Amino acid sequence: MYKLMIVDDELLMRVGIRSMLDWEGHGFQVVGEAGNGKEGLEIAIATSPDLIITDIKMPVMDGLQFIREASGALKSCKYVILSNFDELHYVKEALKLGATDYLIKSEITVASLSELLISIKQKLQAERENQEKHPAMAHDVLQSLSHLKESLFKDLISGFVNESDAKAKADELRIQVKPDELTVMKFKVSHFEEVKKKYVETDEKLLRFSILNIMDEVIPSKWNKEIVIWSSSEYLIIVNSVSGGESVRADIEKLCGKLLASIKDFMNLTFTVGISTVVPGYKFIKAAYYEADFALRNRFYTGAGKVLFYDDAVKEHDRQAVDVQLSPEQEHDFVTVWASKDAKKAEQFLSGIRSALEALRADESSVREKYILLMESVHARLSWAAKRPRPPFAEKSPYESVLKGESWEDIHRSVSAYISSCLEYDARFMEERTYADIAADIISKNYAEDISLQSVASQINVNPSYLSRIFKLERGENFISCLTRVRIEHAKAYLKGGKLRVFEVADKVGYHNYTYFSKIFKKITGFTPEEYRE
């Protein structure tokens, strides 16, 4: 006889459910009732029920919190949710927490309740028989078994165990997948850093459990499978092929499509999956893992939410490093776009850059470098006034978006949005610039030329003495100090690069007298250019 408990804040609902069936005739004995989750938790811990039928919306402690807390103490208990039609979003959350099924209150019938009990009874019976056959396999031991399975596959991938030892351990651990016709699938959560923010550290276990539970439920029983939690954001599924020939790919693609859709539906998470070729035994799992990982990395070009096969990724592997410098035409177009302050023209320009890179079959590194170069071009043209405060639209460094973007599309979208914001921001500050701001811009852009206070004052049509005075007042340094500082900062960058000789660096930053450049450099940095480079 299995023990049943009913938790609902409506007395009539509890009475109705209790009176609807001959529970003992169905193999269940009602051992307790409660009107809220807190009261239910106390009774559940005291009576250890096998099945709890619980409402979701209750006072004091709702059904979701009740399941969270009860699950820790009642390892093998099953939960059935009572819900109204307008509470189905809570039902999804309860299923993630491990609830077995749910009932709509207005649609509960003797037949539906009986059918549900038969299903739950079969699950409870199967678990009980398994524990009777293997008395050491209590829940905590089963947890250890799961850990040992994961360790075995991680050892196989690392190459720490050979085929014969792997077979012996697989038999001992009752591994489902057989050492033939194996495929490794590597699933990865998209934008995991944002996903993680929704979960405090203790709830990452809940995240992993929910994903694991959905995967386990969705994969049909005809597949021999093992699921390995590689990390909170990465999961491996190892399966035996269920058919031969060309249909293997179609079967796996269909299975993965169903998995991606289910996880998206229940958890609103986007996964991408890389698929290996079919390999003939455990010792080839290492190679299959790296094939799956290789295929998964192709998401940089395809975007997230795709099923990616190793064979297709190999065909895409002809990409190459390309010259990322802006061509004269691109430089001219960029200057025109910047002068127009037109966001639509900026997007068209950026799309042209992307098309050109695609035509050249640029590799991932070249793509990222090109977008970084574009960011540098943007910042070089921002007016000094616009650089003073950090732009309010820049929640994080635009360079971080380029370097850490998971896909080309992510990078393109973030850079496009940033450039558009910079155009708008710069245009607004251009209207508010002072003579000192304009002079600072000229220094920033033309430091390598033969410029002076007089030449800059002439460009902006202001008296040199007046410019000198307000420059010192607003900037906190005089014109010559600012020019020298900018030149030396660029010189330091050139010296770090190591490609130019010192006299070439001097010429690059506006000092055509090498001796004078060395003297100024040492005065500011404390080192000669040669010493600084070393």
Buried (B, 14 or more C-beta within 10 A) or exposed (E): EBBBBBBBBEEEBBEBBBEEBEBEEBBBEBBBBBBBBBBBBEBBEEEBBBBBBBBBBBEEBBBBBBBBBBBEEBEBBBBBBBBBEEBEEBBBBBBBBBBBBBBBBEEBEEEEBBEBBEEBBEBBEEBEEEBEEEEEBEEEEBEEBBEEBBBBBBBBBEEEBEBEBBBEBBEEBEBBBEBEBBBBBBBBBBBBEEBBEEBEEEBBEBBBBBBBBBBEEBBEEEBBBBBBBBEBBBBBBBBBBBEEEEEBBEBBBEBBEEBBEBBEEBBEBBBBBBBBBBBEBBBBBBBBBBBBBBBBBBBBBBBBBBBBBBEEBBEEEEBEEBEBEBEEEBEEBBEEBBEEBBBEBBBEBBEEBBEBBEEBEBBBEBBBBBBBBBBEBBBEBBBBBBBEEEBEEEEEEBBEBBEBBBBBBBBBBBBBBBBBBBBBBBBEBBEEBBBBBBBBBBBBEBBBEEBEBEEBBEEBEBEBEEBBEBBBEBBEEBBEBBBBBBBBEBBBEBBEEEEBEBBEBBBBBBBEEBEEBBEBBBEBBEBBBEEBBE
